Amino acid sequence: MADPALHPETIYHKTHPLKEIAVDYTPQVCTHCPESSEITITFDDRGGARWRSTTRYHFGTFSAQIKCPKGNTSGLNFNIYLSSLEGDKSQDEIDFEFLGKDKTIVQTNYYTTGTGSREEIHGLGFDCSDDFHEYVINWFPNVIEWLIDGKVVRRVEREPGSAFPEKPMFLYASVWDASYIDQGRWTGPYVGSDAPYVCHYKNVHVPMETAIKDS
């Protein structure tokens, strides 16, 4: 086993199941089973929902197995991401975002003090609604890694003097209609022909040793 004194980053890899969540809106379309760490969000005529951890974390490994909604999901965005505070225009953020117009790709991005525009598109090699796949964000003081089924699909190293996500962050996930963005070019126009749409999350894990106790 690596000596933590020689490899302090090892504390960031220790995780445990997420047992408690908060639902920011439309709680009636979100279910959570703490025993199995399973969460669902349903998008229908009531809209979608957004859940989050109840605790912020300052670096660490975050993971979930996700099975995205089936059917024609054009217009929808389903995701898992870290954010210092959703809605804060100066937020830090690290994203996995699925774009409903094409379920064979995923977009990664990160923000520092509200500035993003670091998007990259990755081919999955599968339809993200066919089965569960594991998505992992490793967030360290000087490195971010995005992994899918154990494979690193993107790695960003902090450059000297550059901005980098460093604010404590919640783990979030949501399903929402993003068809109004860029006139539908980002996620496609919303069709809704196969509603209700259900996004499944299970085996959600968060860091054990980097939780921030809010005063």
Backbone as a ProteinNet text record, in pm:
[ID]
protein_1_A
[PRIMARY]
MADPALHPETIYHKTHPLKEIAVDYTPQVCTHCPESSEITITFDDRGGARWRSTTRYHFGTFSAQIKCPKGNTSGLNFNIYLSSLEGDKSQDEIDFEFLGKDKTIVQTNYYTTGTGSREEIHGLGFDCSDDFHEYVINWFPNVIEWLIDGKVVRRVEREPGSAFPEKPMFLYASVWDASYIDQGRWTGPYVGSDAPYVCHYKNVHVPMETAIKDS
[TERTIARY]
84.6	0	88.8	46.5	122.9	123.2	234.3	246.7	180.9	72.9	5.5	97.9	200.4	293.2	372	397.8	471.4	377.3	254.8	156	28.6	28.8	-88.6	-213.4	-199.1	-316.7	-402	-347	-425.7	-550.8	-553.6	-674.5	-790.7	-762.3	-868.8	-939.8	-876.2	-935.1	-1028.1	-1024.7	-1109.6	-1253.1	-1345	-1484.5	-1577.2	-1701.4	-1806.7	-1939.3	-2042.9	-2169.9	-2234.2	-2299.5	-2374.9	-2506.7	-2527.6	-2644	-2755.2	-2723.9	-2823.7	-2815.2	-2930.3	-2934	-3035.8	-3022.7	-3124.7	-3175.1	-3302.5	-3361.9	-3398.7	-3338.4	-3353.2	-3488.2	-3549.7	-3682.3	-3751.7	-3883.7	-3970.5	-3932.2	-3935.5	-3895.2	-3984.1	-4107	-4198.2	-4153.8	-4059.8	-4013.2	-3875.3	-3829.2	-3697.8	-3714	-3655.3	-3658.6	-3516.3	-3502.6	-3370.6	-3384	-3303.5	-3297.1	-3158.6	-3145	-3012.7	-2943.3	-3021	-2959.6	-2882.6	-2936.1	-2870	-2799.7	-2810.5	-2752.4	-2803.5	-2934.2	-2998.7	-3086.6	-3078.1	-3154.6	-3214.7	-3337.8	-3396.2	-3450.3	-3444.4	-3512	-3601.7	-3727.8	-3822.6	-3851.5	-3843.6	-3881.8	-4012.3	-4115.1	-4244.4	-4308.6	-4441.6	-4506.1	-4488.1	-4432.9	-4401	-4261.6	-4188.2	-4049.3	-3957.3	-3831.7	-3735.1	-3704.4	-3584	-3542.9	-3391.8	-3344.1	-3200	-3174.6	-3089.9	-3050.1	-2903.5	-2864.4	-2726.5	-2691.7	-2562.9	-2518.1	-2552.1	-2562.7	-2591.7	-2463.5	-2349.6	-2218.8	-2133.5	-2054.6	-1951.2	-1824.5	-1746.2	-1619	-1508.7	-1390.1	-1275	-1176	-1200.1	-1124.3	-1171.5	-1131.4	-1164.2	-1215.4	-1257.3	-1309	-1460.3	-1532.1	-1677.8	-1718.5	-1808.7	-1843.1	-1989.9	-2042.4	-2178.9	-2192.2	-2275.4	-2318.9	-2449.5	-2454.9	-2569.3	-2626.1	-2758.2	-2830.9	-2923.4	-2894.3	-2966.7	-3105.4	-3194	-3330.6	-3336.5	-3433.2	-3455.2	-3545.2	-3550.2	-3640.2	-3577.6	-3662.5	-3618.3	-3603.6	-3481.2	-3454	-3407.2	-3427.3	-3384.9	-3433.3	-3343.4	-3374.9	-3336.1	-3321.8	-3293.4	-3143.2	-3109	-2973.5	-2983.1	-2903.5	-2894.2	-2746.1	-2713.8	-2577.2	-2540.4	-2411.4	-2360.4	-2243.2	-2234.3	-2133	-2106.1	-1997	-1962.3	-1981.6	-2030.4	-2043.7	-2033.7	-1965.5	-1954.1	-2089.5	-2175.4	-2314.5	-2387.3	-2484.7	-2562.5	-2634.4	-2622.4	-2686.3	-2596.9	-2482.8	-2386.2	-2303.5	-2302.7	-2234.6	-2082.3	-2030.6	-1885.8	-1847.8	-1931.1	-1910	-1790.7	-1730	-1642.5	-1729.6	-1692.1	-1778.7	-1697.8	-1733.1	-1671.9	-1785.2	-1798.6	-1918.7	-1894.8	-1992.5	-2028.3	-2169.2	-2191.1	-2324.2	-2359	-2474.4	-2525.8	-2623.2	-2608.2	-2688.8	-2793.4	-2920	-3027.9	-3037.1	-2980.2	-2988.8	-2903.6	-2805.5	-2714.2	-2663.3	-2716.6	-2681.4	-2557.7	-2481.7	-2354.4	-2235.4	-2263.2	-2156.5	-2181	-2076.7	-2090.3	-1998.6	-2039.5	-1959	-1897.6	-1767.2	-1702.5	-1669	-1663	-1635.3	-1594.7	-1529.7	-1508.3	-1507.7	-1544.5	-1555.4	-1466.9	-1413.6	-1344.6	-1402	-1449	-1513.2	-1611	-1693.5	-1799.8	-1762	-1635.4	-1590.1	-1569.4	-1641	-1629.5	-1566.4	-1645.2	-1599.2	-1476.8	-1476.3	-1368.9	-1428.5	-1533.9	-1606.5	-1524.5	-1540.1	-1490.4	-1598	-1612.5	-1708.6	-1633.6	-1688.9	-1624.7	-1723.2	-1679.8	-1759.5	-1759.1	-1876.7	-1887	-1860.6	-1895	-1884.9	-2004.2	-2107	-2229.8	-2340	-2463.3	-2577.6	-2589.7	-2581.9	-2577.8	-2708.5	-2814.2	-2941.1	-2958.4	-2865.6	-2881	-2853.3	-2760.7	-2721.1	-2651.1	-2618.5	-2542.2	-2395.1	-2334.2	-2190.5	-2139.6	-2012.2	-1954.7	-1887.2	-1920	-1862.7	-1794.8	-1668.9	-1588.2	-1524.3	-1528.1	-1452	-1348.5	-1221.6	-1112.5	-1073.1	-1092.6	-1062.6	-956.1	-838.3	-725.4	-682.9	-596.4	-558.3	-498.1	-433.7	-366.5	-403.6	-499.5	-537.2	-686.7	-751.3	-887.2	-883.4	-948.4	-962.7	-1110.3	-1153.6	-1286.3	-1267.2	-1333.3	-1319.5	-1455.6	-1458.5	-1578.5	-1541.6	-1610	-1582.3	-1433.9	-1372.6	-1234.1	-1130.2	-1173.4	-1079.6	-1079.6	-961.6	-950.2	-980.7	-1085.9	-1121.6	-1071.9	-1039.4	-985.4	-906.4	-795.3	-712.7	-663	-682.5	-638.3	-545.8	-427.9	-333.8	-330	-323.3	-319.2	-186.9	-196.3	-76.1	-39.1	90.3	132.4	65.1	7.3	-56.1	-195.2	-247.8	-379.2	-488.1	-611.1	-724.7	-759.5	-808	-840.8	-949.6	-1041.3	-1145.1	-1084.6	-1118.5	-1060.6	-1157.8	-1279.2	-1379.1	-1440.9	-1473.3	-1546.6	-1675.3	-1707.3	-1819.1	-1913	-2040.5	-2141.2	-2133.7	-2181.4	-2210.7	-2355.9	-2379.9	-2513.9	-2547	-2675.9	-2723.3	-2862.4	-2894.7	-3026.7	-3066.6	-3194.8	-3250.6	-3336.2	-3309.2	-3381.3	-3390.1	-3484.5	-3506.5	-3413.3	-3310.7	-3211.7	-3229.9	-3346.6	-3366.3	-3367.1	-3384.3	-3384.4	-3244	-3141.7	-3004.3	-2954.1	-2900.2	-2842.9	-2942.9	-3068.1	-3175.9	-3182.6	-3159.3	-3172	-3051.1	-2947.4	-2831.6	-2750.4	-2759.9	-2677.6	-2732.8	-2859.1	-2918.2	-3026	-3054.4	-3161.2	-3292.8	-3391.9	-3524.6	-3595.1	-3675.1	-3747.8	-3863.5	-3872.5	-3978.8	-4079.2	-4029.2	-4115.9	-4203.9	-4178.4	-4267.2	-4260.2	-4152.5	-4136	-4138.9	-4191.9	-4204	-4299.2	-4280.1	-4179.7	-4039.6	-3939.4	-3799.6	-3740.6	-3676	-3622.2	-3471.3	-3398.2	-3253.1	-3222.6	-3144.3	-3112.7	-2967.4	-2947.1	-2813.5	-2803.5	-2692.8	-2672.7	-2524.5	-2498.8	-2360.8	-2291.2	-2362.6	-2306.8	-2210.3	-2086.6	-1984.4	-1923.6	-1890.5	-1830.5	-1708.7	-1622.8	-1501.4	-1532	-1447.4	-1463.2	-1402.3	-1292.2	-1209.4	-1196.9	-1275.1	-1259	-1387.2	-1485.2	-1609.5	-1583.7	-1654.7	-1643.4	-1762.2	-1735.6	-1842	-1881.7	-2002.7	-2050.1	-2076.8	-2031.8	-2051.8	-2192.2
-119.4	0	125.3	225.8	350.2	417.8	475.9	548.6	685	714.7	844.4	962.5	944.3	1055.2	1087.9	983.7	1004.2	1036.6	992.3	1012.4	1069.1	1196.9	1254.4	1252.8	1240.8	1240.5	1116.3	1013	891.4	917.3	1021.5	1049.5	1087	1139	1181.5	1062.6	944.8	828.9	749.9	774.5	699.5	751	659.8	699.3	611.6	657	576	613.3	529.4	556.4	685.8	754.7	875	832	869.4	822.4	926.5	1051.3	1156.1	1255.7	1296.5	1397.2	1504.6	1617.6	1722.7	1736.6	1765.9	1786	1933	2001.4	2146.9	2190.3	2108.7	2142.5	2016.4	2019.8	1909.8	1778	1773.5	1650.8	1530.9	1555.8	1445.3	1360.3	1408.7	1328.2	1267.6	1276	1222.6	1121	1002.1	900.1	869.6	828.2	796.5	680.4	577	464.1	463.7	513.9	523	388.1	280.8	150.5	100.8	125.8	80.1	193.2	315	433.6	447.4	425.8	439.8	564.5	636.9	760.7	759.8	806.4	824.7	966.4	1018	1143.2	1114.3	1153.1	1138.2	1275.2	1284.5	1408.2	1381.4	1460.1	1449.5	1587.4	1593.8	1724.8	1810	1751.7	1828.1	1889.9	1855.7	1898.5	1791.5	1827.5	1735	1772.2	1735.2	1765.1	1775.4	1828.4	1833.2	1790	1687.7	1647.6	1683.6	1686.9	1716.8	1651	1638.6	1597.4	1706.9	1671.3	1771.2	1834.3	1784.5	1829.2	1872.6	1977.9	2012.9	1931.2	1912.3	1840.2	1925.8	1913.3	1989.1	1889.6	1855.8	1758	1615.3	1522.9	1382.8	1313.9	1188.9	1103.7	1089	1113.1	1106.4	1009.9	918.8	819.2	780.9	735.7	683.5	594.7	494.9	419.7	483.5	513.6	588.3	514.3	505	457.6	570.7	629.1	747.8	711.7	809.5	782.2	721.9	634.5	571.4	657	622.2	688.3	810	889	1011.3	1120.6	1143.5	1240.2	1375.3	1400.4	1528	1645.2	1739.6	1857.9	1849.4	1727.4	1710.9	1709.6	1750.7	1739.5	1656.5	1548.8	1469.9	1461.8	1458.6	1490.5	1438.6	1451.8	1445.6	1542.3	1621.4	1726.9	1775.5	1848.9	1915.8	2065.1	2133.5	2278.8	2335	2448.7	2513	2564.2	2605.9	2640.1	2667.6	2583.9	2601.3	2735.4	2809.8	2940	3056.4	3028.3	3132.3	3163.9	3288.8	3325.3	3320.3	3298.4	3285.2	3142.8	3045.6	2909.5	2842.8	2748.8	2648.7	2527.3	2453	2342.8	2244.9	2116.5	2011	1919.9	1898.4	1836.1	1709.6	1619.6	1522.2	1560	1589.3	1624.3	1542.2	1476.5	1400.5	1489.7	1492.1	1579.4	1494	1523	1435.1	1404.9	1490.5	1468	1351.1	1308.8	1201.5	1130.8	1012	939.8	851.9	874.5	803.4	894.5	1014.4	1107.1	1162	1220.3	1292.9	1414.5	1521.6	1643.6	1660.7	1693.1	1731.2	1879.9	1940.5	2083.7	2115.7	2228.7	2276.9	2428.9	2483.8	2627.7	2670.7	2790.5	2853.7	2994.1	3024.3	3152.1	3195.9	3101.1	3130.6	3125.7	3101.6	3097.9	2954.7	2916.4	2781.5	2783.5	2741.5	2737.3	2647.3	2537.6	2438.5	2303.2	2307.6	2187.3	2095.2	1965.1	1863.5	1757.2	1706.1	1600.9	1469.4	1363.7	1232.2	1128.6	1049.6	937.1	826.8	773.3	670.7	530.3	506.7	370.1	284.9	348	278	381.7	333.4	419.1	424.9	546.4	560	520.2	493.5	451	299.8	226.5	81.3	7.4	59.2	-10.9	87.5	40.8	122.2	124.2	242.5	259.8	349.1	330.2	406.3	533	644.1	775.1	827	867.2	908	1043.9	1129.7	1255	1247.8	1254	1269.2	1416.2	1480.2	1623.6	1642.5	1681.5	1702.2	1849.1	1896	2037.1	2083.6	1993	2033.3	1949	1859.4	1768.6	1740.3	1732.7	1679.7	1565.3	1454.4	1341.6	1303.9	1273.6	1218.8	1075.4	979.3	839.5	780.8	691.9	617	470	392.2	248	220.7	302.2	280.3	338.8	398.4	454.4	607.2	665.9	811.6	865.7	948	1006.2	1149.5	1211.2	1347.3	1371.2	1440.2	1476.8	1618.8	1704.1	1842.7	1869.1	1919.3	1956.1	2107.6	2152.2	2295.6	2353.8	2460.4	2528.8	2638	2663.1	2765	2899.7	2955.6	3086.1	3085.9	2967.9	2962.1	2935.4	2974	2946.3	2798.2	2744.7	2603	2586.9	2491.8	2473.3	2442.1	2521.8	2499.9	2529.3	2577.9	2599.3	2465.2	2444.5	2322.9	2310.4	2186.3	2166.6	2055.7	2073.6	1969.6	1876.1	1753.3	1665.5	1687.6	1716.3	1741.8	1645	1629.8	1565.8	1618.7	1627.2	1678.2	1626.7	1639.8	1620.1	1742.9	1809.1	1933.4	1955.6	2039.8	2074	2189.3	2158.9	2259.1	2301.5	2272.5	2296.6	2444.2	2532.2	2675.9	2731.5	2655.9	2705.2	2695.2	2804.4	2809.4	2759.9	2798.4	2763.9	2614.1	2534.5	2390.3	2319.2	2394.9	2328.4	2245.1	2278.3	2207.4	2067.6	2061.4	1931.5	1885.8	1968.1	1938.1	1998.8	2004.2	2053.3	1949.7	1997.4	1903.3	1842.3	1708.7	1635.7	1578.7	1504.6	1454.8	1338.5	1275.5	1169.5	1042.7	1027.1	905.5	932.8	1048.8	1079.6	979	946.6	1003.6	945.5	1028	989.2	969.8	856.1	824.9	805.2	881.3	866.3	795.8	688.6	606.3	627.9	645.2	655.5	549.7	476.5	382.7	377.1	318.8	309.2	445.7	546.2	681.9	691	728.8	738.4	878.6	921.1	1053	1035.3	1136.2	1123	1101.9	1023.3	997.3	1105.8	1164.9	1244.5	1391.3	1437	1576.8	1656.7	1605	1678.7	1805.7	1910.7	2039.3	2054.1	2079.3	2102.4	2249.6	2275.3	2413.7	2464.6	2587.6	2646.8	2703.9
0	0	0	-75.1	-80.7	55.4	91	216.3	200.1	277.3	262	283.3	364.2	386.8	261.1	180.5	56.4	-59.8	-49.2	-156.1	-95	-57.2	10.3	-74.8	-207.6	-294.1	-272.4	-204.9	-185.4	-103.3	-19.5	58.8	-31.1	-149.5	-239.2	-302.5	-303.2	-369.8	-278.6	-149	-56.6	-67.4	-96.5	-116.1	-32.9	-21.6	38.6	-27.5	-11.8	-79.3	-30	-121.6	-88.1	-24	102.1	176.2	187.1	165.5	183.4	69.1	15.6	-89.4	-54.2	-121.8	-120.5	-263.4	-279.4	-412.2	-423.6	-520.2	-529.4	-584.6	-669.8	-721.2	-770.6	-776.8	-820	-751.7	-618.7	-549.6	-581.6	-628.1	-656.2	-775.1	-857.4	-970.7	-944.2	-819	-783.3	-670.4	-685.9	-581.9	-537	-410.5	-356	-258.8	-279.8	-187.8	-123.3	-1.3	61.2	77	101.9	124.6	3.1	-115.9	-237.9	-311.7	-256.7	-321.2	-464.3	-482.1	-613.4	-613.8	-725.4	-741.8	-881.7	-895.2	-1028.2	-1039.4	-1161.6	-1196.3	-1315.3	-1304.7	-1415.1	-1474.4	-1606.5	-1676	-1749.6	-1717.5	-1784.2	-1786.2	-1788.6	-1798.2	-1672.1	-1567.6	-1446.2	-1453.4	-1558.7	-1570.2	-1515.9	-1491	-1434.7	-1291	-1246.1	-1109.1	-1104.5	-991.4	-966.2	-822.6	-806.8	-671.7	-649.9	-522.5	-487.5	-355.1	-332.6	-200.2	-100.6	24.2	126.7	180.1	133.6	181.3	63.4	82.8	-13.9	15.5	-90.4	-77.4	-138	-80.6	-131.1	-189.8	-316.4	-394.4	-362.9	-450.4	-428.4	-552.9	-532.5	-638.9	-622	-731.8	-734.5	-845.4	-817.5	-918.9	-909.6	-1021.8	-1026.6	-1149.1	-1135.8	-1253.1	-1300	-1428	-1481.7	-1602.8	-1606.5	-1724	-1766.1	-1880.9	-1926.7	-1980.5	-1994.8	-2039.7	-2179.4	-2198.3	-2328.3	-2416.1	-2544.7	-2637	-2702.9	-2765.9	-2832.3	-2726.3	-2683.6	-2575.9	-2629	-2755.1	-2813.8	-2728	-2704.4	-2626.5	-2480.7	-2428.7	-2286.6	-2259.1	-2138.9	-2086.2	-1958.8	-1950.2	-1827.5	-1793.1	-1666.1	-1628.6	-1491.9	-1460.6	-1324.2	-1320.2	-1213.3	-1213.4	-1072.3	-1058.9	-934.1	-952.8	-849.7	-855.2	-714.5	-704.5	-573.1	-525.8	-616.8	-585.7	-715.1	-746.7	-869.2	-865.5	-976.4	-986.5	-949.5	-885.9	-851.2	-975.6	-1017.6	-1141.7	-1129.1	-1010	-992.7	-950.8	-989.7	-943.2	-1010.4	-938.3	-997.3	-1029.2	-1134.7	-1178.6	-1263.4	-1255.8	-1338	-1383.2	-1514.5	-1570.5	-1651.7	-1642.7	-1745.9	-1789.9	-1918.3	-1966.1	-2090.3	-2083.3	-2196.9	-2273.3	-2404	-2489.2	-2559.6	-2531.6	-2572.2	-2720.3	-2803.6	-2948.1	-2994.8	-2913.5	-2954	-2828.8	-2803.3	-2681.2	-2696.7	-2802.1	-2818.2	-2789.3	-2736.1	-2701.4	-2561	-2501.8	-2375.6	-2382.6	-2318.1	-2314.8	-2176.3	-2172.7	-2047.6	-2054.4	-1936.1	-1928.6	-1785.8	-1766.1	-1629.5	-1628.2	-1512.5	-1492.4	-1375.8	-1387.5	-1276.3	-1260.2	-1139.9	-1107.1	-1216.6	-1261.2	-1356.2	-1502.6	-1533	-1672.4	-1717.7	-1823.3	-1878.1	-2016	-2116.3	-2256.1	-2271.8	-2195.4	-2207.4	-2246.5	-2327	-2363.1	-2452.6	-2430.6	-2522.3	-2537.4	-2659.9	-2689.5	-2703	-2641.7	-2644.1	-2696.7	-2793.3	-2839	-2734.8	-2705.4	-2601.6	-2654.2	-2779	-2832.1	-2792.3	-2733.3	-2695.1	-2679.3	-2671.1	-2640.9	-2489.3	-2432.1	-2286.6	-2219.1	-2298	-2239.2	-2241.5	-2303	-2315.9	-2185.8	-2104.2	-1982.4	-1888.7	-1769.4	-1675.6	-1715.7	-1704.5	-1723.9	-1612.6	-1577.3	-1466.3	-1516.8	-1451.4	-1481.8	-1355.1	-1368.7	-1253.7	-1280.9	-1180.9	-1183.3	-1071.6	-1109.2	-1013.4	-1012.9	-900.6	-888.1	-780.8	-823.7	-734.6	-743.3	-653.8	-657.6	-788.9	-862.1	-986.2	-1106.7	-1091.3	-1201.1	-1193.7	-1310.5	-1321.5	-1421.9	-1386.8	-1479	-1488.7	-1609.7	-1635	-1686.3	-1623.4	-1662.6	-1694.5	-1793.9	-1829.1	-1831.2	-1749.6	-1738.8	-1717.5	-1632.5	-1594.6	-1687.2	-1797.1	-1895.1	-1885.7	-1875.8	-1873.4	-2013.1	-2022.8	-2152.4	-2165.1	-2049.9	-2053.2	-1924.6	-1939.2	-1823.6	-1845	-1745.6	-1752.4	-1634.3	-1662.8	-1557.8	-1543.9	-1421.3	-1394.7	-1442.5	-1518.6	-1564.5	-1465.2	-1447.1	-1350	-1375.7	-1272.2	-1282.5	-1341.3	-1378.7	-1442.1	-1339.2	-1373	-1286.5	-1292.9	-1181.2	-1172.4	-1067.1	-1085.2	-984.1	-847.8	-747.1	-615	-501.7	-535.1	-430.5	-390.3	-263.4	-225.2	-306.6	-347.5	-439.1	-393.8	-425.8	-412.2	-533.1	-516.6	-630	-668.5	-795.5	-847.8	-962.1	-989.1	-1112.1	-1141.8	-1270.6	-1308	-1444.9	-1473.1	-1607.3	-1634.8	-1747.6	-1776.5	-1926.8	-1965.6	-2106.6	-2142.6	-2220.9	-2261.6	-2406.5	-2464.3	-2606.7	-2644.4	-2544.3	-2574.1	-2593.6	-2556.3	-2565.2	-2709	-2759.3	-2894	-2998.5	-2979.4	-3074.1	-3101.8	-2997	-3009.4	-3065.6	-3097.4	-3159.8	-3060.7	-2929.9	-2831.5	-2801.3	-2760.8	-2725.1	-2822.6	-2923.9	-3017.7	-2972.6	-3061.6	-3023.1	-2935.7	-2840.2	-2755.4	-2833.2	-2828.2	-2897.5	-2797.7	-2699.9	-2593.3	-2630	-2743.6	-2790.6	-2705.7	-2626.8	-2547	-2396.8	-2357.7	-2214.9	-2148.7	-2021.7	-1930.7	-1955.5	-1928.6	-1942	-1802.4	-1781.2	-1649.2	-1658.4	-1578.4	-1568.4	-1435.9	-1443.8	-1327.7	-1285.2	-1155.1	-1095.4	-985.5	-981.8	-871.4	-834.8	-717.6	-666.7	-671.8	-623.9	-620.8	-502.1	-530	-426.1	-422.7	-301.7	-278	-187.3	-179.1	-97.6	51.6	116.5	259	345.7	301.6	393.2	355.9	257.3	215.1	229.5	303.9	325.8	405.9	369.6	438.1	532.4	658.1	754.3	751.1	702.8	697	837.3	860.6	993.2	1005.2
[MASK]
+++++++++++++++++++++++++++++++++++++++++++++++++++++++++++++++++++++++++++++++++++++++++++++++++++++++++++++++++++++++++++++++++++++++++++++++++++++++++++++++++++++++++++++++++++++++++++++++++++++++++++++++++++++++

